[in-house]
Amino acid sequence: MVPLHLPGRHNRRNALIARAVLRALAAAAGDEELGSLAGDDERLAAAAEGFTPLPSRLTPVGTVGGVTFIDDSLSTNVLPTLAALDSFPGQRVALIVGGQDRGIDYTALADGVMRRTEPTSVLTLPDSGPRITAAFAATASTAGAGFAGIADCADLDEAVARAFAWARPDGIVLLSPAAPSFGHFRDYRDRGDHFAAAMRALSQ
């Protein structure tokens, strides 16, 4: 398989789908050059290595005290947040979730986090934070040994500080909110920028 410099099984799966589509397009069009590209591992590897992911999509923003901070602010519903969490197997993760409350069901998020075997702490943000906490409480009986608890935070600054304290000395602080940013931030990029600023404040 062509190496892909993006974390997560879902990104590797997407890359394989893109390659299959490229081959299918080449075959349908009878395009030998395109078919040659789809079968050329070296050229595909070079393209994958130079690929620039979207901002705020599993973007490393820095490391403080051995803790790595990942901005996944673009994840505004449950499925991409679970995919983001699965991108760090074997690692201790403090997950920051919550934002504009659209009334969605967070049971699947709770179930996914509860099944994780690695140490995982959850910090919630307004406005959906209390409903996320309630979903976790409702599924508490399924909690695995890795689940380290959930706490509501007043804002992103508090969540980052608490996540950092728990994730030390070598864990991950993952902002993957499963909710939009509106009402507290201009957009997902503004939320991601605030996350990075809160991280930088920890080292001052």
For each residue, the residues with C-beta under 8 A, 3 or more apart:
1: 12 16
2: 15 19 41 44 45 48
3: 45 48 49
4: 11 12 15 48 51
5: 48 49 51
6: 11 12 51 53 58
7: 11 58 87 88
8: 11 12 58 83 84 86 87
9: 12 13 83 86 87
10: 13 14 83 86 87
11: 4 6 7 8 14 15 58 87
12: 1 4 6 8 9 15 16
13: 9 10 16 17
14: 10 11 17 18
15: 2 4 11 12 18 19 48
16: 1 12 13 19 20
17: 13 14 20 21
18: 14 15 21 22
19: 2 15 16 22 23 38 44
20: 16 17 23 24
21: 17 18 24 25
22: 18 19 25 26 34 37 38
23: 19 20 26 27 35 38 39
24: 20 21 27 28
25: 21 22 28 29 31 34
26: 22 23 29 31 32 34 35 37 38
27: 23 24 30 35
28: 24 25
29: 25 26 34
30: 27
31: 25 26 34 35
32: 26 35 36
33: 36 37
34: 22 25 26 29 31 37 38
35: 23 26 27 31 32 38 39
36: 32 33 39 40
37: 22 26 33 34 40 43 44
38: 19 22 23 26 34 35 44
39: 23 35 36
40: 36 37 43 44
41: 2 44 45
42: 45 46
43: 37 40 46 47
44: 2 19 37 38 40 41 47 48
45: 2 3 41 42 48 49
46: 42 43 49 50
47: 43 44 50 51
48: 2 3 4 5 15 44 45 51
49: 3 5 45 46
50: 46 47
51: 4 5 6 47 48
52:
53: 6 57 58 59
54: 57 74
55: 59 71 74 189 192
56: 59 71 72 73 74 188 189 191 192
57: 53 54 72 74 75
58: 6 7 8 11 53 70 71 72 84 87
59: 53 55 56 70 71 72 192
60: 63 68 69 70 71
61: 69 70 71 192 195 196 199
62: 68 69 196 199 200
63: 60 66 67 68 69
64: 67 69 164 199 202 203
65: 164 168 169 202 203
66: 63 168 169 170
67: 63 64 164 167 168 169 170 171 172 173
68: 60 62 63 171 172 173
69: 60 61 62 63 64 160 172 173 175 195 196 199
70: 58 59 60 61 84 88 172 173 174 175 176
71: 55 56 58 59 60 61 175 192 195 196
72: 56 57 58 59 75 80 81 84 174 175 176
73: 56 175 176 177 181 188 189 191 192 195
74: 54 55 56 57 80 188 192
75: 57 72 80 81 83 84 176 177 178
76: 80 99 177 178 179 180 181 188
77: 80 81 104 178 179
78: 81 82 104 106 108 109 112 178
79: 82 83 108
80: 72 74 75 76 77 83 84 176 178
81: 72 75 77 78 84 85 95 97 109 176 177 178
82: 78 79 85 86 108 109 112
83: 8 9 10 75 79 80 86 87
84: 8 58 70 72 75 80 81 87 174 176
85: 81 82 88 93 95 112 113 116 120 174 176
86: 8 9 10 82 83 89
87: 7 8 9 10 11 58 83 84
88: 7 70 85 91 93 118 172 174
89: 86 118
90: 118
91: 88 118 171 172
92: 118 119 120 167 170 171 172
93: 85 88 116 118 119 120 121 167 171 172 173 174
94: 120 121 122 123 162 163 164 166 167 171 172 173 174
95: 81 85 113 120 121 122 123 163 174 176
96: 123 124 125 156 159 160 163 173 174 175 176 177 195
97: 81 109 122 123 124 125 129 132 176 177 178 179
98: 124 125 126 127 128 129 132 177 178 179
99: 76 125 126 127 128 177 178 179 180 181 182 183 184 191
100: 127 128 179 180 181 182 183 184
101: 127 128 131 179
102: 128 179 180
103:
104: 77 78
105: 108 135
106: 78 109 110 128 131 132 135 136 178
107: 110 111 135 138 139
108: 78 79 82 105 111 112
109: 78 81 82 97 106 112 113 132 135 178
110: 106 107 113 114 132 135 136 138 139
111: 107 108 114 115 139 142
112: 78 82 85 108 109 115 116
113: 85 95 109 110 116 120 122 136 147
114: 110 111 136 139 142 143 144 147
115: 111 112 142 144
116: 85 93 112 113 120 144 146 147
117: 144 145 146
118: 88 89 90 91 92 93 146
119: 92 93 146 148 171
120: 85 92 93 94 95 113 116 146 147 148
121: 93 94 95 148 149 150 151 163 166 167
122: 94 95 97 113 132 136 149 150 151
123: 94 95 96 97 150 151 153 159 162 163
124: 96 97 98 128 129 130 132 133 150 151 152 153 159
125: 96 97 98 99 128 129 153 155 156 159 177 179 184
126: 98 99 129 154 155 184
127: 98 99 100 101 183 184
128: 98 99 100 101 102 106 124 125 131 132 179
129: 97 98 124 125 126 132 133 152 153
130: 124 133 134 152
131: 101 106 128 134 135
132: 97 98 106 109 110 122 124 128 129 135 136 150 178
133: 124 129 130 136 137 150 152
134: 130 131 137 138
135: 105 106 107 109 110 131 132 138 139
136: 106 110 113 114 122 132 133 139 140 150
137: 133 134 140
138: 107 110 134 135
139: 107 110 111 114 135 136 142 143
140: 136 137 143
141:
142: 111 114 115 139
143: 114 139 140 147
144: 114 115 116 117 147
145: 117
146: 116 117 118 119 120
147: 113 114 116 120 143 144
148: 119 120 121 166
149: 121 122
150: 121 122 123 124 132 133 136
151: 121 122 123 124 162
152: 124 129 130 133
153: 123 124 125 129 156 158 159 162
154: 126 158
155: 125 126 158 159 184
156: 96 125 153 159 160 175 184 191 194 195 198
157: 160 161 194 198 201
158: 153 154 155 161 162
159: 96 123 124 125 153 155 156 162 163
160: 69 96 156 157 163 164 173 195 198 199 202
161: 157 158 164 165 198 202
162: 94 123 151 153 158 159 165 166
163: 94 95 96 121 123 159 160 166 167 173
164: 64 65 67 94 160 161 167 168 173 199 202
165: 161 162 168
166: 94 121 148 162 163 171
167: 67 92 93 94 121 163 164 171 172 173
168: 65 66 67 164 165 171
169: 65 66 67
170: 66 67 92
171: 67 68 91 92 93 94 119 166 167 168
172: 67 68 69 70 88 91 92 93 94 167
173: 67 68 69 70 93 94 96 160 163 164 167 199
174: 70 72 84 85 88 93 94 95 96
175: 69 70 71 72 73 96 156 191 192 195
176: 70 72 73 75 80 81 84 85 95 96 97
177: 73 75 76 81 96 97 98 99 125 180 181 191
178: 75 76 77 78 80 81 97 98 99 106 109 132
179: 76 77 97 98 99 100 101 102 125 128
180: 76 99 100 102 177 188
181: 73 76 99 100 177 184 185 186 187 188 190 191
182: 99 100 185 187
183: 99 100 127
184: 99 100 125 126 127 155 156 181 191
185: 181 182 188 190 191 194
186: 181 189 190
187: 181 182 190 191
188: 56 73 74 76 180 181 185 191 192
189: 55 56 73 186 192 193
190: 181 185 186 187 193 194
191: 56 73 99 156 175 177 181 184 185 187 188 194 195
192: 55 56 59 61 71 73 74 175 188 189 195 196
193: 189 190 196 197
194: 156 157 185 190 191 197 198
195: 61 69 71 73 96 156 160 175 191 192 198 199
196: 61 62 69 71 192 193 199 200
197: 193 194 200 201
198: 156 157 160 161 194 195 201 202
199: 61 62 64 69 160 164 173 195 196 202 203
200: 62 196 197 203 204
201: 157 197 198 204
202: 64 65 160 161 164 198 199
203: 64 65 199 200
204: 200 201
